[in-house]
Amino acid sequence: MRFLLDAEQREFTASLDAMLTAADTPSVVRDWSRGDHASGRALWRRIAEAGVFALAVPEAYEGLGPRPVELALAFVELGRHAVPGPLVETVTAATLLASLDDTGPAKRLLPALVSGESAATVATGTYALDADMTDVRLALSARPGVPPLGELEDGGGESSPTRTPAELRLAPPPGPPHPSLDPARRLFPVVPHGGELLATDPPLAPALLLARLTTAAQALGVGLALLDRTVAYVKQRTQFGVPIGSFQAVGHQLADAKIALEFARPLLLGAALTMTAEDVAAAKVTACEAAYRTARTALQLHGAIGYTAECDLSLWLTKARALRTAWGNPDECRDTVLSGGRRW
């Protein structure tokens, strides 16, 4: 099967690429990691003006979607440029709000998410991503007295975030930040049962599927950027008087990384078309593992400079590692695939 983008989709991704290239995202990421969101919020509004967040929101709430294929294409570009912020969480929150039986919260919150005036984060556990800069903080938690989302009650049987009795709340302001593997993904503790109750037992499957899909797309973009930067570097770095890229062992490593990334691309696009639990899980584990493998190759071939925070490569290295376990770690995704989507 061949997945060919139409002219409109190609123009959309090209325009995003051009905009993000001009935005100098490495400097934006470094400001963001220090808690300075000014340049990041300006970039956030330009991304919204390009229509990215509207792709997750129905037309009834000033959106264009849901359009998962275009969202996947957009998030590949966002990952390629290492754009910081709760990107996945914002489209996940938008999908959650749009799926509520009570349209009040959706009408109140979604237009601002579409326009970029507001950002959102979603906490499914103790911590929320970038909760200090978001205007909409959703806490998705099990009802009091029920095991946490996705955990088994007695060690047997089946459990899933889509079937666990849950509450959806607007969380109060967060506490101080906690250390994070990726400095551009800042973690903040949230109060799971505080704030305004929006819904009891909201439909979770569409939002969680979109979270995994966009995480996979972002990871694919991160892997592609790491590969491009490493190919450029091995053409410049010399050893024994020749570029190290001419060495067969180096070429084999880069070829393996390229094959893994290109194998992930059709899985991602196929999952965006079907939006089934098993297809999305397969796309996520494949894309995230390919990005992680590419990150290890990039680090090895860059040598000592790859370990320094001053090198821009680190902005993609840490993101590849963080996305690998976000919204479902590799084992959970493989379990979903093997169970035919029954366990996730």
N, C-alpha and C positions, 0 to 999 in steps of 0.2 A: 504494500500500500504506500502511495506517495502523498505527502501532505504539501500542497503548494499554496502559498499565500496569494490572495488576490491583490490587485493593484492598490486598493484602499488600505489593506493591512500592511503592505510594504511601505507605503507612504507614511503611515502612522508610526511604525517602528523607526523609520529613517528620521522623522521629525523629532521623536523622543531622543534618539541617539545624538542628533545635532544639538539639541537644547542642553542635554546633560554634559556633552563634551565641552560646551562653552561655559558651563557653570562652575568648573574647577571643583569637582566634588571631593577630591582629597582634602582640600582646605576646609570644606564644609563639614566633612566627617570629623576632622580634628577639633573644630570648634564645638561640634555636637558632643563629643566625648568629654569635653570639659564642662558641659552644662550650658554652653552658650548657643542658644537656638535661633539667633537672629537670622543668620544666613541660611540655616536649614529651613526655617519657616518661609522665607522668601522663595526658596526652591520648591517647597511643598505647594505653595500657591500656584507656581508655574506648572507643576505636575498636574494639579487639579484643573487648571485652565486648559491643559491638553486633553482633558476628558478621562483621565485614568480612573479616578474614583467613581465617576458617573457610570462606568462600565459594570459596577457591582450593584447599582441602585436602580429599581424599576422606574419607568417613565412617570408613574403616578407621584413620585417624590423628586421630580426634576432630574432623574437619571437617564441613562441610555440602555440599561441592561435589564436582567443580567446577561452578560456576554463573556463567558469564561474563556473562549479562545482568544479574544482580543486582550483580556486581562492577563492571560499567560504570556502573550507576546510582550505586553508592556512590562511585566515583572522580570522578564529576561533582560530587558534593557536596564531596568532599575538595579538589578543585581550586577550587570556588567559594569555599571558606573559606581557601585558600592554606595548607593543613596542611603543615608541614615534615616531613622525614624520608624514608627510603628506602621509600616506600609501594609503588611499582611494583616495586622490587627485591625486597621481601619476598614478594609474591605470585609473582614470577618464580622466586625461590629455592624457594618451597614447591612449585611445579609441577615444577621440576627434580628435587627430592628425591623427590617422589611417583612420578616416572616411572622411577626407577632399578630395575633388576632385583634388586639387593641391597636388601632392605627394612630392613637394619640402620640406615643413616644416617637414613632417613625416620622410623622408630620413635624414634630418639634425639633428633631435632631438631624434627620437625613439631609435636608437641603444644605446645611452648613458643612456637612462632610463632603458633599458633592462639589461645593464651591472652593473648598480648601480653607475656609474660615476656621474650621474646627478639625481636629484630628481625634482619633479614638484609639483606645487600647482595650484588650480583653484579657482578663485574668481567669485562668481555669484552675489555679492553685494558689500558692502563697504570694507569688510575685506577678507584677504586671510590667510590661515593657514600656519604657519612656512615659511613665504615668505623670511625671512632673510637667510635661509640656502638652498633655492632651486635655481637651475640654470635655470629652466623653469617655468616662472610665467605666467599662462594664465588668462586673464580677459575676462569673458563671460558676456556681458552686452547687454541690449536692445539698438537698434539704437537711436541716439539722437532724442528727441521728442516723443519717444515711452515709455509707462509705463514700470516700471521695470519688469524683468522676473517673470512670474507666477502671476502678479497682474492683476486685472480686470480694464479695461479702464474706464467703466462707471458704475461699480457696478452691472452689469448684464451680462448675457450671459456666455460664457466659455472662459477661457484663460489657457494657459499651457506653460511652458518653451519650449516645443517642437514645439510650433506654434507661439511664439512671435518673430518678426523680430529681429535678434540678430547679434552681431559682436563678433568675436573671435580675441583677440590681445595678443601679447607678452607684458606683462606689464613692466614698468620701475622699478628700485629698490624701495622698499617700504619705508614708513616712520617708526617712532619709534613704538615699540610694544604697544598694548593696553591690559588692564586687561582681563583675561580669566578665566572661571570657572574651567577649567582643566589646571594647570600650564604646562603640557606637550603638550598642544595644543595652541601654542602661536599665537596670532592674530595680523596682521599688515594691516594698511590701504593701499589700492591700488588706482591708478588712472584709472578709468574704461575706458576712451577713449584715453589713452596715449599709446605710444609704437607702435610696428609694427603690422599692420593689417594682420592677417593670412587668415581670411575667413569672408564672409558675409552670414548670414543665414546657418551656418553649421548644419548638422544633429545631433541633440542633444539627441534623444531618447536612442540610445545604451549606450552613456556615462553616462547619468543620471540614467538609470536602473542599470548599473554596480555600480555606486556610492552608490545607495540605498542598493543593494545586499551586497556589501562588508562592508558597515556600519552595516547592520544587522548581518553579520557573526562576525564582530569584537565585537559587543555588546553581542552576544551569548557567545563568548569566555570570555569576561569580567565577565558575570554572572556566568559561570562555575567556574572561578577562585575564585570569591567571595564565592560561595557555598563551594568549597573545603576548603578554608581557615577558613570559619566559622565553618564547621563541625569539623575540627581539633582543633579549639579553644575551642569549647564547651565540648570537651572531656578532656581538660586540666583544664579549669577553674572550681573551686569547690565552692559550697555554701551548707551550712548545712552538710558539710562533704562528699558530693557526687558531681560528675561532673554535671554541669548544663544541659549537653546533655541528662541526664537521665530523665529530667522533661518532662512531656507529652506536655505541652504548647510549649516548645522549639522544640520538635520533630515535632509537627504539623506545625510550621512556616517553618522549613527547608523542610519538605515534600511538602508544598505548593510551595516553591521556586523551588524545584527539578521538580515538575510536570510542572510548567510554562516553565522552560527551555527545558525540554524534549519535550514538545508540540511544541516549536518553532523550534526544530531541523529539523523535516520532512518538515515543511513549508519552511524553508530555502533551503533545498536540492531540494524540488519540484520547488521552484521559480528559482533556478539555472538551472534546466532542461528546464522549459518553457520560462523563461525570458519575461513574459508578465507583463504589468504595474500593473495589479491588484494583481497578485501573488507575485511580488516583494514587493509591498506596504504592503500586508498582512504579509509577512515574516518580514519586517522591524518593523512594529508596534508591532508584537507579540514578536520578539526577544528583542527589545529595552525596552518594558514594562516589560518583564520577568527579564531582567538584572536590571532595575530600582527597581523592587520589591525585588529582591535578595539583592541589595545594601541597601535598607532600613532595611531588615531583618538582614543583616550582621552588620550594624551600631548599631541596637538595642541590638543584642546579644553580641557584643563586649563591650558594655558599654562605659564608659568615654574614654578608650584608643582608641576607634574607631574614636574619634573626633580629634586626634592629628596628625599633619603632620609627626611626626617621625615614626608613625606606617605605615608599607607598605600597609596596607589595604586602606589608603587614595588614593593611586595611582590608584586603581580600582574604588573606590567610585566616584571620580570626573569624571572619564572617562565614567562611566555608565550614569551619568547625562548629560554630554556633547553630547554623541552619541544619546541620546534620541531625540534630536531636530535637529541633523545634517542631511542634505540632505532630509528634509521632516519631520515635526513634527507629533505627533500622529494623530492630527485632519486631517492634509493634507493626510496622508496615509489612514486613514479610509474613507475619501471622495473619494479617488481613487478606493478603493475596492468597495464602494457602487455604484459608477458611472460606474463600469465595465471597468475602465482604461481610461475613456474619460476625466477626470479632474485630472491632476497631474502636 
